[in-house]
Amino acid sequence: MEQPLSAISGLKGRAAGGRKLIAVAHIDMVGYSRLIGLDDSDTITRLQTLRCLLIDPAVDEHGGSIVQTAGDSLLIVFDSIDGAVRCSIHVQRHVPDYDGEISPARRIRFRVGINIGDVIASGTDLHGDGVIVAVRLQSECPVGGICVSQSVRDHVHDRLNLAFEEVGPLTLKNVARPMPAFVVREHDIVRPRGPDMMPSETAARTTRTFGPSPGAITDLPLCGNPAPAFRPRRWIGAAVAVAVAGVVGTASTWWVIRGPGTMLQPAVETVPAAQRASIAVLPFVSPDDHDPGARGDYFADGLTEDIISALGQFRNISVISRGGVFAYKGRSPTPAEVGQDLKVRYVVEGSVRRAADRVRVSVSLTDTSRGELLWSEKYESEPKDIFVVQDQITRRISGALAIRVTSLELARSVAKPPGNLQAYDLVLRGRDMMSRILRHDNALARDLFERAIELDPNYTPAYIGLGYVNLFAVTEGWTQEPGETLERAESLARKAVELDDFSSEAHALLGQILVHFADYDRALDELKRAIALNGSDSKAYAGLLSVLLWRGDIPGAIAAGEVLAQFDPQLSGNSFQLGTAYLLADRSADAIRILESSIDRNRADTETNILLAAAYAEAGRLQAAARQADLVRARFPGSWVGFGTLLRDPSQREKLTQELKKAGL
């Protein structure tokens, strides 16, 4: 049970704001919003079960006191660091014992962050660096794991005979300096290391039975009335409010590594796209749309992209990428048409009017199935306040969808204003130029991004934009020095990560560049990080598709490509990779479908044309394969020589070679 601060050992007499050095643990449930959405009553019952049978007794036994609860998280203080660590290991080790027959997707799991530091008791609240760091460490923790500060690691490393893996230094929000951080090795959590780590014999308790629910433990201790924080709260006009999900990283990450040297597998803690609110943000309209050189057009496009990126960082929202929505630019589809085309539940529409001294933004949110306007708003501000306007739009949309998000995720969604407003303007212009995928425009974009960096050397989006300019120069053959250009792109990406480690775009860029160096393992790490930061980052999923394909994980590549297709139905240049994965998986019909659709949009795509001939051959459509091979020889002579050499697995390279031979290439 949560205790008043004045009653807790070590904090007595400190309610007036006195400081105390104490061990703090923050325990947070993974995927709470998703589980509540599936079955609120069952989830709350099972969470109460864990509180009553496992967590609360363990806290009591190890000298801890629960000082704050937030539905899905607990803030606990301990008399000793040893007690905090032992309690956390005990809890994490035995949570799986309560799974019963419930499906993996509905199991309850936790993250734990532990720190020792100053805290300040103020009424019923606990503040200070000790608390802040514990919460931030929890957010960086793997599912089912324990993440500790260096001071905790140093204290218990030898005393408790534990092994730690360094994951820092981490740049934590509201923490001045990067912090070394360590994760308790998995084998120390899942296997006992001595009698002092074994489950304790808890005194027998009077029990009562809850109603039957799949997988729930029915014999519960009589631990009094559930704390109010664990009761489902119902709001007018909504079935069940989604409680704040204090999780980041792998809670919405689509992939996790199961161990050294293993292939990527779907993470059971993932929030599937089908269970996330799906949104398409249509290109904001500007009166200057008829004049591409006017200021409003690129500004509206830039605002659209920033809102897409911001919404993509909310764990329960699935956002169609820029490539998926900008096909509607210049058109006026109905929300129902967009919903049917993109398979989304909601459509965001907006307009921008920009004058020298004012910016006017109108935005609306519509339910595509009912054609019902759910929310609309108008904003008017000075240009320097556009970042505030963007943040308000993002917050209001998430509120209209009844999705409550953590304060950390809200902070991530707020655009970082550059020190120089003109730098922001130049970056928007550069993005607009770069999106045209033309050599001349790419060169103009380079100049714009370089000017933005000159004006504001610490503006992360400018480095990301310039990095993509260099990457495109390599992939499109616009440079005579591809190696040096790629190295410049890598340097820019690393600078962007250094400036803002929470930028999914920076990590996605670095991951895509490392793929081109065939540094697949490091590329995979960066792309996983990007997806952990933004579960709807299409560039990150595109990079993930590539790196898994070239590493030889064909099922993983297909899964990543199919997730990408949910955000970007046209796959924006990634049809070749997904088609290759389908072909190597003997799914020639799917490969042909993807490749033909891509060629319909871009008949000059060399690699896709070559691969389509191989896909026809694998499907036994030899006449179609021969016709396609003739087309390839006529339009792209010699282009298939060395085709598929990026594949790491020799057997996969040989399979692709044989299909090309069947087609006559």
RAPE-V81547 format. One record per residue. N is the residue number from 1. RES is the residue in one letter. OMEGA is omega in degrees with one decimal (none if undefined). Layout:
BEGIN
n=N res=RES omega=OMEGA
n=N res=RES omega=OMEGA
END
This chain:
BEGIN
n=1 res=M omega=177.3
n=2 res=E omega=-177.2
n=3 res=Q omega=173.0
n=4 res=P omega=-176.2
n=5 res=L omega=-177.1
n=6 res=S omega=-177.9
n=7 res=A omega=-173.3
n=8 res=I omega=178.2
n=9 res=S omega=179.5
n=10 res=G omega=178.5
n=11 res=L omega=179.9
n=12 res=K omega=178.9
n=13 res=G omega=-177.6
n=14 res=R omega=-178.5
n=15 res=A omega=-178.7
n=16 res=A omega=175.1
n=17 res=G omega=177.0
n=18 res=G omega=-178.2
n=19 res=R omega=178.3
n=20 res=K omega=175.4
n=21 res=L omega=-171.1
n=22 res=I omega=177.5
n=23 res=A omega=-177.1
n=24 res=V omega=174.7
n=25 res=A omega=175.4
n=26 res=H omega=-179.1
n=27 res=I omega=-175.7
n=28 res=D omega=-179.7
n=29 res=M omega=-178.7
n=30 res=V omega=172.4
n=31 res=G omega=-176.6
n=32 res=Y omega=-178.0
n=33 res=S omega=-179.6
n=34 res=R omega=-178.2
n=35 res=L omega=175.9
n=36 res=I omega=178.8
n=37 res=G omega=179.6
n=38 res=L omega=-178.4
n=39 res=D omega=-174.4
n=40 res=D omega=-177.2
n=41 res=S omega=-179.0
n=42 res=D omega=-179.1
n=43 res=T omega=-178.5
n=44 res=I omega=177.9
n=45 res=T omega=-178.8
n=46 res=R omega=176.8
n=47 res=L omega=175.6
n=48 res=Q omega=177.8
n=49 res=T omega=179.7
n=50 res=L omega=177.1
n=51 res=R omega=-172.2
n=52 res=C omega=-174.3
n=53 res=L omega=-171.3
n=54 res=L omega=-167.2
n=55 res=I omega=-176.6
n=56 res=D omega=176.9
n=57 res=P omega=179.6
n=58 res=A omega=177.9
n=59 res=V omega=179.7
n=60 res=D omega=-174.7
n=61 res=E omega=-175.5
n=62 res=H omega=173.1
n=63 res=G omega=-179.6
n=64 res=G omega=177.3
n=65 res=S omega=177.0
n=66 res=I omega=-175.5
n=67 res=V omega=178.9
n=68 res=Q omega=173.6
n=69 res=T omega=178.9
n=70 res=A omega=177.9
n=71 res=G omega=-177.1
n=72 res=D omega=-178.6
n=73 res=S omega=-180.0
n=74 res=L omega=171.3
n=75 res=L omega=-171.6
n=76 res=I omega=173.0
n=77 res=V omega=-176.6
n=78 res=F omega=176.5
n=79 res=D omega=-177.6
n=80 res=S omega=176.5
n=81 res=I omega=178.2
n=82 res=D omega=-178.9
n=83 res=G omega=179.5
n=84 res=A omega=-177.8
n=85 res=V omega=-179.3
n=86 res=R omega=179.1
n=87 res=C omega=-177.9
n=88 res=S omega=177.9
n=89 res=I omega=178.9
n=90 res=H omega=-178.9
n=91 res=V omega=-176.5
n=92 res=Q omega=-179.0
n=93 res=R omega=-170.5
n=94 res=H omega=174.6
n=95 res=V omega=179.9
n=96 res=P omega=179.2
n=97 res=D omega=-175.7
n=98 res=Y omega=-178.1
n=99 res=D omega=-176.4
n=100 res=G omega=-179.0
n=101 res=E omega=-174.5
n=102 res=I omega=-177.1
n=103 res=S omega=-179.2
n=104 res=P omega=-176.4
n=105 res=A omega=-177.0
n=106 res=R omega=180.0
n=107 res=R omega=178.6
n=108 res=I omega=176.4
n=109 res=R omega=-175.7
n=110 res=F omega=165.8
n=111 res=R omega=-179.4
n=112 res=V omega=170.8
n=113 res=G omega=-177.8
n=114 res=I omega=178.9
n=115 res=N omega=170.5
n=116 res=I omega=-177.1
n=117 res=G omega=179.3
n=118 res=D omega=170.3
n=119 res=V omega=178.6
n=120 res=I omega=176.6
n=121 res=A omega=-179.8
n=122 res=S omega=-177.4
n=123 res=G omega=178.8
n=124 res=T omega=-176.6
n=125 res=D omega=177.4
n=126 res=L omega=-175.6
n=127 res=H omega=173.7
n=128 res=G omega=-178.3
n=129 res=D omega=180.0
n=130 res=G omega=179.9
n=131 res=V omega=-175.9
n=132 res=I omega=-176.8
n=133 res=V omega=178.4
n=134 res=A omega=179.1
n=135 res=V omega=-179.3
n=136 res=R omega=178.0
n=137 res=L omega=177.3
n=138 res=Q omega=-176.8
n=139 res=S omega=179.8
n=140 res=E omega=-171.5
n=141 res=C omega=172.8
n=142 res=P omega=179.0
n=143 res=V omega=-179.4
n=144 res=G omega=-174.0
n=145 res=G omega=-179.4
n=146 res=I omega=179.9
n=147 res=C omega=-174.4
n=148 res=V omega=174.8
n=149 res=S omega=-178.4
n=150 res=Q omega=-179.5
n=151 res=S omega=177.2
n=152 res=V omega=-179.6
n=153 res=R omega=-177.9
n=154 res=D omega=-176.4
n=155 res=H omega=-171.2
n=156 res=V omega=-172.0
n=157 res=H omega=-178.9
n=158 res=D omega=-176.0
n=159 res=R omega=-176.5
n=160 res=L omega=177.5
n=161 res=N omega=-179.4
n=162 res=L omega=174.5
n=163 res=A omega=-179.0
n=164 res=F omega=175.1
n=165 res=E omega=-177.5
n=166 res=E omega=177.9
n=167 res=V omega=-177.4
n=168 res=G omega=-0.2
n=169 res=P omega=-178.7
n=170 res=L omega=172.5
n=171 res=T omega=-173.9
n=172 res=L omega=-178.8
n=173 res=K omega=178.6
n=174 res=N omega=174.8
n=175 res=V omega=-167.0
n=176 res=A omega=-173.5
n=177 res=R omega=172.7
n=178 res=P omega=-174.1
n=179 res=M omega=169.3
n=180 res=P omega=-179.7
n=181 res=A omega=-174.6
n=182 res=F omega=177.3
n=183 res=V omega=174.9
n=184 res=V omega=-177.6
n=185 res=R omega=-172.3
n=186 res=E omega=-176.2
n=187 res=H omega=176.9
n=188 res=D omega=177.3
n=189 res=I omega=-172.8
n=190 res=V omega=178.8
n=191 res=R omega=178.7
n=192 res=P omega=178.8
n=193 res=R omega=179.5
n=194 res=G omega=-175.4
n=195 res=P omega=-178.1
n=196 res=D omega=178.5
n=197 res=M omega=-176.8
n=198 res=M omega=177.4
n=199 res=P omega=179.1
n=200 res=S omega=175.6
n=201 res=E omega=-177.9
n=202 res=T omega=-179.7
n=203 res=A omega=-179.9
n=204 res=A omega=-178.0
n=205 res=R omega=173.0
n=206 res=T omega=-175.2
n=207 res=T omega=173.3
n=208 res=R omega=-174.9
n=209 res=T omega=172.6
n=210 res=F omega=178.0
n=211 res=G omega=-176.7
n=212 res=P omega=173.5
n=213 res=S omega=-173.1
n=214 res=P omega=173.5
n=215 res=G omega=-177.3
n=216 res=A omega=173.0
n=217 res=I omega=-172.9
n=218 res=T omega=179.3
n=219 res=D omega=-176.5
n=220 res=L omega=175.6
n=221 res=P omega=176.7
n=222 res=L omega=-176.8
n=223 res=C omega=176.1
n=224 res=G omega=179.4
n=225 res=N omega=177.7
n=226 res=P omega=176.5
n=227 res=A omega=-177.8
n=228 res=P omega=-177.3
n=229 res=A omega=-176.5
n=230 res=F omega=177.0
n=231 res=R omega=178.0
n=232 res=P omega=180.0
n=233 res=R omega=-175.8
n=234 res=R omega=-176.5
n=235 res=W omega=175.9
n=236 res=I omega=176.7
n=237 res=G omega=178.4
n=238 res=A omega=-178.4
n=239 res=A omega=176.9
n=240 res=V omega=177.6
n=241 res=A omega=178.7
n=242 res=V omega=-176.5
n=243 res=A omega=-178.3
n=244 res=V omega=178.0
n=245 res=A omega=-176.7
n=246 res=G omega=-177.9
n=247 res=V omega=173.3
n=248 res=V omega=175.5
n=249 res=G omega=-166.3
n=250 res=T omega=175.8
n=251 res=A omega=177.2
n=252 res=S omega=178.5
n=253 res=T omega=-177.1
n=254 res=W omega=-174.0
n=255 res=W omega=172.6
n=256 res=V omega=174.4
n=257 res=I omega=-178.7
n=258 res=R omega=178.8
n=259 res=G omega=-178.0
n=260 res=P omega=174.6
n=261 res=G omega=-178.6
n=262 res=T omega=178.5
n=263 res=M omega=178.7
n=264 res=L omega=179.1
n=265 res=Q omega=176.7
n=266 res=P omega=177.9
n=267 res=A omega=-176.6
n=268 res=V omega=-178.6
n=269 res=E omega=-177.4
n=270 res=T omega=169.2
n=271 res=V omega=-177.3
n=272 res=P omega=-178.4
n=273 res=A omega=-178.4
n=274 res=A omega=-178.8
n=275 res=Q omega=178.8
n=276 res=R omega=178.8
n=277 res=A omega=-175.3
n=278 res=S omega=-173.7
n=279 res=I omega=168.2
n=280 res=A omega=176.7
n=281 res=V omega=-178.1
n=282 res=L omega=-179.8
n=283 res=P omega=178.8
n=284 res=F omega=-175.9
n=285 res=V omega=177.0
n=286 res=S omega=175.2
n=287 res=P omega=-178.1
n=288 res=D omega=-178.2
n=289 res=D omega=-178.8
n=290 res=H omega=-176.5
n=291 res=D omega=-176.3
n=292 res=P omega=-179.6
n=293 res=G omega=-178.3
n=294 res=A omega=-170.2
n=295 res=R omega=-172.6
n=296 res=G omega=-174.7
n=297 res=D omega=-177.9
n=298 res=Y omega=179.1
n=299 res=F omega=178.4
n=300 res=A omega=179.1
n=301 res=D omega=179.7
n=302 res=G omega=177.9
n=303 res=L omega=177.1
n=304 res=T omega=-178.9
n=305 res=E omega=-178.4
n=306 res=D omega=178.0
n=307 res=I omega=175.5
n=308 res=I omega=-179.5
n=309 res=S omega=-179.0
n=310 res=A omega=-179.9
n=311 res=L omega=-179.5
n=312 res=G omega=-179.0
n=313 res=Q omega=174.5
n=314 res=F omega=-168.5
n=315 res=R omega=-176.6
n=316 res=N omega=176.9
n=317 res=I omega=175.4
n=318 res=S omega=-170.9
n=319 res=V omega=173.7
n=320 res=I omega=-174.4
n=321 res=S omega=178.2
n=322 res=R omega=-179.2
n=323 res=G omega=-179.1
n=324 res=G omega=-174.6
n=325 res=V omega=-175.5
n=326 res=F omega=170.7
n=327 res=A omega=179.9
n=328 res=Y omega=-178.4
n=329 res=K omega=-178.1
n=330 res=G omega=178.5
n=331 res=R omega=179.4
n=332 res=S omega=-179.9
n=333 res=P omega=173.7
n=334 res=T omega=176.4
n=335 res=P omega=179.5
n=336 res=A omega=179.0
n=337 res=E omega=178.9
n=338 res=V omega=179.3
n=339 res=G omega=179.9
n=340 res=Q omega=-177.9
n=341 res=D omega=-172.0
n=342 res=L omega=179.5
n=343 res=K omega=179.1
n=344 res=V omega=-178.8
n=345 res=R omega=-175.5
n=346 res=Y omega=175.8
n=347 res=V omega=174.0
n=348 res=V omega=176.8
n=349 res=E omega=-179.3
n=350 res=G omega=176.8
n=351 res=S omega=-178.5
n=352 res=V omega=169.4
n=353 res=R omega=-175.6
n=354 res=R omega=174.3
n=355 res=A omega=-176.6
n=356 res=A omega=-174.1
n=357 res=D omega=-177.9
n=358 res=R omega=170.3
n=359 res=V omega=177.8
n=360 res=R omega=-178.6
n=361 res=V omega=172.6
n=362 res=S omega=-178.2
n=363 res=V omega=179.4
n=364 res=S omega=179.2
n=365 res=L omega=-175.0
n=366 res=T omega=171.9
n=367 res=D omega=-173.2
n=368 res=T omega=-176.4
n=369 res=S omega=-177.4
n=370 res=R omega=-176.6
n=371 res=G omega=-175.5
n=372 res=E omega=175.4
n=373 res=L omega=-176.3
n=374 res=L omega=-174.1
n=375 res=W omega=173.6
n=376 res=S omega=-176.4
n=377 res=E omega=173.8
n=378 res=K omega=-179.9
n=379 res=Y omega=175.0
n=380 res=E omega=-176.5
n=381 res=S omega=170.0
n=382 res=E omega=-177.7
n=383 res=P omega=-178.4
n=384 res=K omega=-178.7
n=385 res=D omega=-175.7
n=386 res=I omega=179.4
n=387 res=F omega=176.1
n=388 res=V omega=178.3
n=389 res=V omega=-179.5
n=390 res=Q omega=179.7
n=391 res=D omega=179.4
n=392 res=Q omega=179.3
n=393 res=I omega=-178.3
n=394 res=T omega=-179.3
n=395 res=R omega=-176.6
n=396 res=R omega=177.8
n=397 res=I omega=-179.4
n=398 res=S omega=177.4
n=399 res=G omega=179.5
n=400 res=A omega=178.9
n=401 res=L omega=179.6
n=402 res=A omega=177.4
n=403 res=I omega=179.5
n=404 res=R omega=-174.3
n=405 res=V omega=-177.2
n=406 res=T omega=178.9
n=407 res=S omega=178.1
n=408 res=L omega=-179.4
n=409 res=E omega=176.0
n=410 res=L omega=179.8
n=411 res=A omega=179.4
n=412 res=R omega=-176.0
n=413 res=S omega=-179.2
n=414 res=V omega=179.0
n=415 res=A omega=178.0
n=416 res=K omega=179.7
n=417 res=P omega=176.2
n=418 res=P omega=177.0
n=419 res=G omega=-178.4
n=420 res=N omega=-175.3
n=421 res=L omega=179.5
n=422 res=Q omega=177.7
n=423 res=A omega=176.9
n=424 res=Y omega=179.6
n=425 res=D omega=-179.9
n=426 res=L omega=179.1
n=427 res=V omega=177.2
n=428 res=L omega=178.1
n=429 res=R omega=180.0
n=430 res=G omega=177.1
n=431 res=R omega=-179.2
n=432 res=D omega=178.9
n=433 res=M omega=-174.8
n=434 res=M omega=-176.9
n=435 res=S omega=-177.8
n=436 res=R omega=177.2
n=437 res=I omega=174.4
n=438 res=L omega=-173.9
n=439 res=R omega=-178.2
n=440 res=H omega=-178.7
n=441 res=D omega=177.4
n=442 res=N omega=177.4
n=443 res=A omega=177.2
n=444 res=L omega=178.2
n=445 res=A omega=178.2
n=446 res=R omega=-179.1
n=447 res=D omega=-178.8
n=448 res=L omega=179.5
n=449 res=F omega=178.9
n=450 res=E omega=177.0
n=451 res=R omega=178.4
n=452 res=A omega=179.2
n=453 res=I omega=177.1
n=454 res=E omega=-179.0
n=455 res=L omega=-177.8
n=456 res=D omega=-175.6
n=457 res=P omega=-177.9
n=458 res=N omega=-176.6
n=459 res=Y omega=-173.2
n=460 res=T omega=-177.5
n=461 res=P omega=178.8
n=462 res=A omega=178.1
n=463 res=Y omega=177.7
n=464 res=I omega=179.4
n=465 res=G omega=179.9
n=466 res=L omega=175.9
n=467 res=G omega=178.5
n=468 res=Y omega=175.9
n=469 res=V omega=179.4
n=470 res=N omega=178.5
n=471 res=L omega=178.4
n=472 res=F omega=178.8
n=473 res=A omega=178.3
n=474 res=V omega=-174.4
n=475 res=T omega=-179.2
n=476 res=E omega=178.4
n=477 res=G omega=-177.0
n=478 res=W omega=-179.2
n=479 res=T omega=175.8
n=480 res=Q omega=-178.3
n=481 res=E omega=-174.7
n=482 res=P omega=-179.6
n=483 res=G omega=179.8
n=484 res=E omega=179.8
n=485 res=T omega=178.7
n=486 res=L omega=176.7
n=487 res=E omega=175.8
n=488 res=R omega=178.6
n=489 res=A omega=179.3
n=490 res=E omega=179.5
n=491 res=S omega=178.8
n=492 res=L omega=179.4
n=493 res=A omega=179.6
n=494 res=R omega=176.2
n=495 res=K omega=178.9
n=496 res=A omega=178.3
n=497 res=V omega=178.5
n=498 res=E omega=-179.1
n=499 res=L omega=-176.4
n=500 res=D omega=-178.0
n=501 res=D omega=178.4
n=502 res=F omega=178.5
n=503 res=S omega=177.5
n=504 res=S omega=-179.6
n=505 res=E omega=179.5
n=506 res=A omega=179.2
n=507 res=H omega=178.1
n=508 res=A omega=177.7
n=509 res=L omega=-179.6
n=510 res=L omega=178.6
n=511 res=G omega=179.5
n=512 res=Q omega=179.4
n=513 res=I omega=-180.0
n=514 res=L omega=174.3
n=515 res=V omega=-178.8
n=516 res=H omega=172.6
n=517 res=F omega=-175.5
n=518 res=A omega=175.9
n=519 res=D omega=-168.0
n=520 res=Y omega=-176.5
n=521 res=D omega=178.0
n=522 res=R omega=176.9
n=523 res=A omega=-179.8
n=524 res=L omega=178.9
n=525 res=D omega=-178.5
n=526 res=E omega=-178.0
n=527 res=L omega=174.6
n=528 res=K omega=178.9
n=529 res=R omega=179.9
n=530 res=A omega=-177.9
n=531 res=I omega=175.8
n=532 res=A omega=-179.8
n=533 res=L omega=-177.8
n=534 res=N omega=-175.7
n=535 res=G omega=178.6
n=536 res=S omega=-179.1
n=537 res=D omega=-175.3
n=538 res=S omega=178.7
n=539 res=K omega=178.5
n=540 res=A omega=178.3
n=541 res=Y omega=176.3
n=542 res=A omega=176.9
n=543 res=G omega=179.1
n=544 res=L omega=175.9
n=545 res=L omega=-178.0
n=546 res=S omega=-173.7
n=547 res=V omega=178.0
n=548 res=L omega=177.5
n=549 res=L omega=-176.0
n=550 res=W omega=175.0
n=551 res=R omega=179.5
n=552 res=G omega=177.9
n=553 res=D omega=-173.8
n=554 res=I omega=176.8
n=555 res=P omega=178.5
n=556 res=G omega=178.9
n=557 res=A omega=179.4
n=558 res=I omega=179.9
n=559 res=A omega=179.1
n=560 res=A omega=179.4
n=561 res=G omega=-179.4
n=562 res=E omega=171.8
n=563 res=V omega=177.8
n=564 res=L omega=-178.7
n=565 res=A omega=176.8
n=566 res=Q omega=-179.8
n=567 res=F omega=-174.0
n=568 res=D omega=-172.7
n=569 res=P omega=179.9
n=570 res=Q omega=176.3
n=571 res=L omega=170.3
n=572 res=S omega=174.8
n=573 res=G omega=-178.2
n=574 res=N omega=178.9
n=575 res=S omega=-179.0
n=576 res=F omega=-178.2
n=577 res=Q omega=-179.8
n=578 res=L omega=176.6
n=579 res=G omega=177.2
n=580 res=T omega=178.9
n=581 res=A omega=177.8
n=582 res=Y omega=-178.6
n=583 res=L omega=180.0
n=584 res=L omega=177.5
n=585 res=A omega=-179.0
n=586 res=D omega=176.0
n=587 res=R omega=-172.9
n=588 res=S omega=-179.6
n=589 res=A omega=177.8
n=590 res=D omega=178.5
n=591 res=A omega=-179.4
n=592 res=I omega=179.9
n=593 res=R omega=-178.8
n=594 res=I omega=-174.0
n=595 res=L omega=178.4
n=596 res=E omega=179.4
n=597 res=S omega=179.4
n=598 res=S omega=-179.1
n=599 res=I omega=175.5
n=600 res=D omega=-179.9
n=601 res=R omega=-177.1
n=602 res=N omega=-176.7
n=603 res=R omega=-178.0
n=604 res=A omega=-178.9
n=605 res=D omega=-173.6
n=606 res=T omega=-173.8
n=607 res=E omega=-178.9
n=608 res=T omega=176.7
n=609 res=N omega=179.3
n=610 res=I omega=-177.2
n=611 res=L omega=179.7
n=612 res=L omega=176.4
n=613 res=A omega=178.8
n=614 res=A omega=-179.6
n=615 res=A omega=175.3
n=616 res=Y omega=-179.2
n=617 res=A omega=-179.9
n=618 res=E omega=-179.8
n=619 res=A omega=-179.1
n=620 res=G omega=179.3
n=621 res=R omega=-169.3
n=622 res=L omega=177.9
n=623 res=Q omega=177.5
n=624 res=A omega=178.5
n=625 res=A omega=-179.6
n=626 res=A omega=178.9
n=627 res=R omega=-179.9
n=628 res=Q omega=178.2
n=629 res=A omega=177.0
n=630 res=D omega=179.1
n=631 res=L omega=-179.6
n=632 res=V omega=-179.5
n=633 res=R omega=-177.8
n=634 res=A omega=-172.9
n=635 res=R omega=-176.0
n=636 res=F omega=-173.8
n=637 res=P omega=175.8
n=638 res=G omega=-173.1
n=639 res=S omega=-175.7
n=640 res=W omega=179.7
n=641 res=V omega=-178.6
n=642 res=G omega=-177.0
n=643 res=F omega=175.7
n=644 res=G omega=-175.9
n=645 res=T omega=178.0
n=646 res=L omega=-179.8
n=647 res=L omega=-178.3
n=648 res=R omega=-175.0
n=649 res=D omega=-178.9
n=650 res=P omega=-179.1
n=651 res=S omega=177.5
n=652 res=Q omega=174.8
n=653 res=R omega=-179.4
n=654 res=E omega=178.8
n=655 res=K omega=179.7
n=656 res=L omega=178.6
n=657 res=T omega=-178.5
n=658 res=Q omega=179.1
n=659 res=E omega=175.9
n=660 res=L omega=177.8
n=661 res=K omega=177.5
n=662 res=K omega=-178.2
n=663 res=A omega=179.6
n=664 res=G omega=178.0
n=665 res=L omega=none
END
